[in-house]
Structure formats: structure tokens, C-alpha cells
Amino acid sequence: MRSKKDESEIMAENTVYKKMSRVLPAMLVLLLFVIVLAVATGAVYVPLDRSFKIILAGM
């Protein structure tokens, strides 16, 4: 038999997963948008291949 504590922990985990399932895709879309915007903005000033060379040279 499950105790009340086990049931409340399971319920809390389900609530967290429900929130994550809504927020995570939105965060990924926002991240992709920011990356595309940053590359597009940077491409105006520095070509993308040159950006990679600069980044790799700094490593």
C-alpha cells in the first residue's frame, strides 16, 4: 500500500512534468530565435565563417 506521502510526491512530480512539458518547448523555440537573430546580426558585421575562426582561435 502506498502512503499519503508517496502519493503527494508522485502528484508533485506529475505537476512539475506538466509545467515542464509546457515551458520547455517554448524555451527551445526562444533559444533558436535568439541564436538565429544573433547570427543574422553578427553576419552583418562579420561573416559567419570568420566568426567561427575567431571563436576557434580563442579556444
N, CA, C and O atoms as a Tinker XYZ file with bonds, in Angstrom:
   236  protein
     1  N      0.828000   -1.185000    0.000000    73     2
     2  CA     0.000000    0.000000    0.000000    64     1     3
     3  C      0.873000    1.249000    0.000000    63     2     4     5
     4  O      1.931000    1.297000    0.626000    81     3
     5  N      0.410000    2.221000   -0.698000    73     3     6
     6  CA     1.127000    3.492000   -0.745000    64     5     7
     7  C      0.679000    4.383000    0.398000    63     6     8     9
     8  O     -0.492000    4.404000    0.776000    81     7
     9  N      1.608000    5.090000    0.918000    73     7    10
    10  CA     1.263000    6.035000    1.981000    64     9    11
    11  C      0.853000    7.363000    1.354000    63    10    12    13
    12  O      1.030000    7.582000    0.155000    81    11
    13  N      0.314000    8.226000    2.170000    73    11    14
    14  CA    -0.099000    9.558000    1.698000    64    13    15
    15  C      1.100000   10.350000    1.187000    63    14    16    17
    16  O      0.986000   11.123000    0.236000    81    15
    17  N      2.252000   10.149000    1.829000    73    15    18
    18  CA     3.453000   10.876000    1.433000    64    17    19
    19  C      3.879000   10.472000    0.025000    63    18    20    21
    20  O      4.239000   11.327000   -0.784000    81    19
    21  N      3.840000    9.176000   -0.272000    73    19    22
    22  CA     4.208000    8.710000   -1.608000    64    21    23
    23  C      3.285000    9.298000   -2.662000    63    22    24    25
    24  O      3.739000    9.729000   -3.722000    81    23
    25  N      1.992000    9.317000   -2.372000    73    23    26
    26  CA     1.031000    9.852000   -3.330000    64    25    27
    27  C      1.247000   11.343000   -3.558000    63    26    28    29
    28  O      1.135000   11.820000   -4.687000    81    27
    29  N      1.552000   12.076000   -2.505000    73    27    30
    30  CA     1.773000   13.514000   -2.671000    64    29    31
    31  C      3.060000   13.782000   -3.447000    63    30    32    33
    32  O      3.125000   14.734000   -4.225000    81    31
    33  N      4.085000   12.952000   -3.243000    73    31    34
    34  CA     5.328000   13.111000   -4.007000    64    33    35
    35  C      5.097000   12.823000   -5.481000    63    34    36    37
    36  O      5.608000   13.534000   -6.347000    81    35
    37  N      4.326000   11.780000   -5.764000    73    35    38
    38  CA     4.022000   11.434000   -7.158000    64    37    39
    39  C      3.211000   12.555000   -7.795000    63    38    40    41
    40  O      3.461000   12.927000   -8.941000    81    39
    41  N      2.249000   13.093000   -7.064000    73    39    42
    42  CA     1.426000   14.182000   -7.581000    64    41    43
    43  C      2.284000   15.416000   -7.851000    63    42    44    45
    44  O      2.094000   16.097000   -8.859000    81    43
    45  N      3.223000   15.703000   -6.958000    73    43    46
    46  CA     4.110000   16.850000   -7.152000    64    45    47
    47  C      4.981000   16.650000   -8.385000    63    46    48    49
    48  O      5.192000   17.588000   -9.154000    81    47
    49  N      5.488000   15.437000   -8.580000    73    47    50
    50  CA     6.305000   15.160000   -9.761000    64    49    51
    51  C      5.484000   15.324000  -11.025000    63    50    52    53
    52  O      5.972000   15.886000  -12.006000    81    51
    53  N      4.251000   14.847000  -11.023000    73    51    54
    54  CA     3.391000   14.993000  -12.191000    64    53    55
    55  C      3.144000   16.461000  -12.503000    63    54    56    57
    56  O      3.130000   16.851000  -13.671000    81    55
    57  N      2.951000   17.269000  -11.488000    73    55    58
    58  CA     2.722000   18.695000  -11.690000    64    57    59
    59  C      3.956000   19.354000  -12.300000    63    58    60    61
    60  O      3.837000   20.192000  -13.194000    81    59
    61  N      5.132000   18.979000  -11.823000    73    59    62
    62  CA     6.373000   19.535000  -12.363000    64    61    63
    63  C      6.533000   19.133000  -13.822000    63    62    64    65
    64  O      6.900000   19.962000  -14.656000    81    63
    65  N      6.266000   17.880000  -14.138000    73    63    66
    66  CA     6.401000   17.424000  -15.518000    64    65    67
    67  C      5.393000   18.108000  -16.431000    63    66    68    69
    68  O      5.701000   18.399000  -17.587000    81    67
    69  N      4.201000   18.366000  -15.928000    73    67    70
    70  CA     3.209000   19.073000  -16.743000    64    69    71
    71  C      3.685000   20.488000  -17.044000    63    70    72    73
    72  O      3.563000   20.961000  -18.174000    81    71
    73  N      4.229000   21.165000  -16.029000    73    71    74
    74  CA     4.735000   22.522000  -16.247000    64    73    75
    75  C      5.919000   22.508000  -17.204000    63    74    76    77
    76  O      6.022000   23.363000  -18.084000    81    75
    77  N      6.813000   21.537000  -17.034000    73    75    78
    78  CA     7.981000   21.445000  -17.918000    64    77    79
    79  C      7.559000   21.166000  -19.345000    63    78    80    81
    80  O      8.158000   21.694000  -20.282000    81    79
    81  N      6.532000   20.342000  -19.528000    73    79    82
    82  CA     6.105000   19.995000  -20.880000    64    81    83
    83  C      5.528000   21.204000  -21.606000    63    82    84    85
    84  O      5.503000   21.233000  -22.837000    81    83
    85  N      5.068000   22.194000  -20.862000    73    83    86
    86  CA     4.571000   23.421000  -21.495000    64    85    87
    87  C      5.689000   24.432000  -21.712000    63    86    88    89
    88  O      5.743000   25.094000  -22.748000    81    87
    89  N      6.570000   24.546000  -20.742000    73    87    90
    90  CA     7.583000   25.602000  -20.764000    64    89    91
    91  C      8.782000   25.228000  -21.626000    63    90    92    93
    92  O      9.323000   26.079000  -22.331000    81    91
    93  N      9.198000   23.985000  -21.580000    73    91    94
    94  CA    10.410000   23.565000  -22.280000    64    93    95
    95  C     10.357000   23.811000  -23.789000    63    94    96    97
    96  O     11.312000   24.367000  -24.331000    81    95
    97  N      9.291000   23.427000  -24.494000    73    95    98
    98  CA     9.248000   23.737000  -25.933000    64    97    99
    99  C      9.303000   25.235000  -26.220000    63    98   100   101
   100  O      9.941000   25.660000  -27.183000    81    99
   101  N      8.645000   26.027000  -25.396000    73    99   102
   102  CA     8.681000   27.480000  -25.595000    64   101   103
   103  C     10.091000   28.014000  -25.395000    63   102   104   105
   104  O     10.533000   28.895000  -26.133000    81   103
   105  N     10.796000   27.490000  -24.407000    73   103   106
   106  CA    12.171000   27.930000  -24.164000    64   105   107
   107  C     13.082000   27.533000  -25.321000    63   106   108   109
   108  O     13.962000   28.302000  -25.708000    81   107
   109  N     12.879000   26.341000  -25.875000    73   107   110
   110  CA    13.699000   25.908000  -27.009000    64   109   111
   111  C     13.446000   26.780000  -28.234000    63   110   112   113
   112  O     14.383000   27.140000  -28.946000    81   111
   113  N     12.189000   27.117000  -28.480000    73   111   114
   114  CA    11.862000   27.999000  -29.607000    64   113   115
   115  C     12.498000   29.370000  -29.398000    63   114   116   117
   116  O     13.049000   29.951000  -30.333000    81   115
   117  N     12.424000   29.881000  -28.182000    73   115   118
   118  CA    13.039000   31.174000  -27.876000    64   117   119
   119  C     14.553000   31.119000  -28.062000    63   118   120   121
   120  O     15.150000   32.057000  -28.592000    81   119
   121  N     15.170000   30.031000  -27.630000    73   119   122
   122  CA    16.612000   29.867000  -27.799000    64   121   123
   123  C     16.989000   29.845000  -29.277000    63   122   124   125
   124  O     17.947000   30.506000  -29.678000    81   123
   125  N     16.252000   29.099000  -30.087000    73   123   126
   126  CA    16.527000   29.060000  -31.524000    64   125   127
   127  C     16.361000   30.445000  -32.149000    63   126   128   129
   128  O     17.162000   30.851000  -32.991000    81   127
   129  N     15.327000   31.160000  -31.736000    73   127   130
   130  CA    15.106000   32.507000  -32.256000    64   129   131
   131  C     16.268000   33.430000  -31.910000    63   130   132   133
   132  O     16.731000   34.198000  -32.753000    81   131
   133  N     16.732000   33.354000  -30.673000    73   131   134
   134  CA    17.846000   34.204000  -30.239000    64   133   135
   135  C     19.116000   33.845000  -31.003000    63   134   136   137
   136  O     19.874000   34.735000  -31.388000    81   135
   137  N     19.360000   32.554000  -31.227000    73   135   138
   138  CA    20.553000   32.133000  -31.976000    64   137   139
   139  C     20.489000   32.650000  -33.407000    63   138   140   141
   140  O     21.470000   33.187000  -33.922000    81   139
   141  N     19.339000   32.488000  -34.044000    73   139   142
   142  CA    19.196000   32.965000  -35.428000    64   141   143
   143  C     19.356000   34.476000  -35.482000    63   142   144   145
   144  O     20.016000   34.998000  -36.380000    81   143
   145  N     18.764000   35.175000  -34.542000    73   143   146
   146  CA    18.885000   36.632000  -34.508000    64   145   147
   147  C     20.331000   37.061000  -34.282000    63   146   148   149
   148  O     20.807000   38.003000  -34.915000    81   147
   149  N     21.028000   36.374000  -33.385000    73   147   150
   150  CA    22.425000   36.722000  -33.110000    64   149   151
   151  C     23.307000   36.467000  -34.324000    63   150   152   153
   152  O     24.180000   37.274000  -34.644000    81   151
   153  N     23.078000   35.348000  -34.998000    73   151   154
   154  CA    23.875000   35.040000  -36.195000    64   153   155
   155  C     23.561000   36.040000  -37.301000    63   154   156   157
   156  O     24.464000   36.502000  -38.000000    81   155
   157  N     22.290000   36.373000  -37.459000    73   155   158
   158  CA    21.911000   37.333000  -38.501000    64   157   159
   159  C     22.503000   38.707000  -38.210000    63   158   160   161
   160  O     22.978000   39.384000  -39.121000    81   159
   161  N     22.477000   39.118000  -36.960000    73   159   162
   162  CA    23.047000   40.416000  -36.592000    64   161   163
   163  C     24.560000   40.403000  -36.755000    63   162   164   165
   164  O     25.140000   41.362000  -37.264000    81   163
   165  N     25.190000   39.334000  -36.331000    73   163   166
   166  CA    26.644000   39.224000  -36.453000    64   165   167
   167  C     27.093000   39.106000  -37.890000    63   166   168   169
   168  O     28.185000   39.555000  -38.238000    81   167
   169  N     26.259000   38.504000  -38.737000    73   167   170
   170  CA    26.618000   38.321000  -40.141000    64   169   171
   171  C     26.691000   39.657000  -40.867000    63   170   172   173
   172  O     27.372000   39.767000  -41.886000    81   171
   173  N     26.010000   40.660000  -40.364000    73   171   174
   174  CA    26.055000   41.980000  -40.986000    64   173   175
   175  C     27.447000   42.580000  -40.815000    63   174   176   177
   176  O     27.966000   43.234000  -41.720000    81   175
   177  N     28.039000   42.355000  -39.659000    73   175   178
   178  CA    29.339000   42.952000  -39.359000    64   177   179
   179  C     30.503000   42.015000  -39.657000    63   178   180   181
   180  O     31.530000   42.450000  -40.177000    81   179
   181  N     30.352000   40.736000  -39.333000    73   179   182
   182  CA    31.419000   39.760000  -39.540000    64   181   183
   183  C     30.805000   38.536000  -40.215000    63   182   184   185
   184  O     29.812000   38.004000  -39.720000    81   183
   185  N     31.368000   38.077000  -41.331000    73   183   186
   186  CA    30.842000   36.872000  -41.971000    64   185   187
   187  C     30.890000   35.679000  -41.015000    63   186   188   189
   188  O     31.742000   35.614000  -40.130000    81   187
   189  N     29.965000   34.740000  -41.206000    73   187   190
   190  CA    29.816000   33.616000  -40.288000    64   189   191
   191  C     31.071000   32.755000  -40.235000    63   190   192   193
   192  O     31.472000   32.326000  -39.153000    81   191
   193  N     31.701000   32.491000  -41.383000    73   191   194
   194  CA    32.909000   31.653000  -41.377000    64   193   195
   195  C     34.036000   32.332000  -40.593000    63   194   196   197
   196  O     34.824000   31.672000  -39.916000    81   195
   197  N     34.094000   33.646000  -40.696000    73   195   198
   198  CA    35.111000   34.377000  -39.934000    64   197   199
   199  C     34.813000   34.346000  -38.436000    63   198   200   201
   200  O     35.725000   34.320000  -37.610000    81   199
   201  N     33.526000   34.348000  -38.103000    73   199   202
   202  CA    33.128000   34.242000  -36.691000    64   201   203
   203  C     33.617000   32.933000  -36.101000    63   202   204   205
   204  O     34.141000   32.902000  -34.988000    81   203
   205  N     33.444000   31.835000  -36.860000    73   203   206
   206  CA    33.909000   30.532000  -36.376000    64   205   207
   207  C     35.428000   30.534000  -36.190000    63   206   208   209
   208  O     35.938000   29.983000  -35.214000    81   207
   209  N     36.143000   31.149000  -37.122000    73   207   210
   210  CA    37.603000   31.214000  -36.995000    64   209   211
   211  C     38.005000   31.999000  -35.746000    63   210   212   213
   212  O     38.932000   31.613000  -35.034000    81   211
   213  N     37.308000   33.093000  -35.489000    73   211   214
   214  CA    37.612000   33.904000  -34.307000    64   213   215
   215  C     37.318000   33.120000  -33.036000    63   214   216   217
   216  O     38.110000   33.139000  -32.094000    81   215
   217  N     36.182000   32.433000  -33.009000    73   215   218
   218  CA    35.806000   31.650000  -31.824000    64   217   219
   219  C     36.795000   30.521000  -31.603000    63   218   220   221
   220  O     37.238000   30.293000  -30.477000    81   219
   221  N     37.150000   29.805000  -32.681000    73   219   222
   222  CA    38.068000   28.669000  -32.545000    64   221   223
   223  C     39.477000   29.134000  -32.186000    63   222   224   225
   224  O     40.196000   28.432000  -31.475000    81   223
   225  N     39.876000   30.302000  -32.667000    73   223   226
   226  CA    41.204000   30.816000  -32.332000    64   225   227
   227  C     41.292000   31.175000  -30.853000    63   226   228   229
   228  O     42.365000   31.102000  -30.254000    81   227
   229  N     40.173000   31.559000  -30.271000    73   227   230
   230  CA    40.151000   31.920000  -28.861000    64   229   231
   231  C     40.183000   30.723000  -27.928000    63   230   232   233
   232  O     40.407000   30.884000  -26.728000    81   231
   233  N     39.964000   29.533000  -28.451000    73   231   234
   234  CA    39.923000   28.341000  -27.591000    64   233   235
   235  C     41.287000   27.841000  -27.299000    63   234   236
   236  O     41.442000   26.846000  -26.591000    81   235
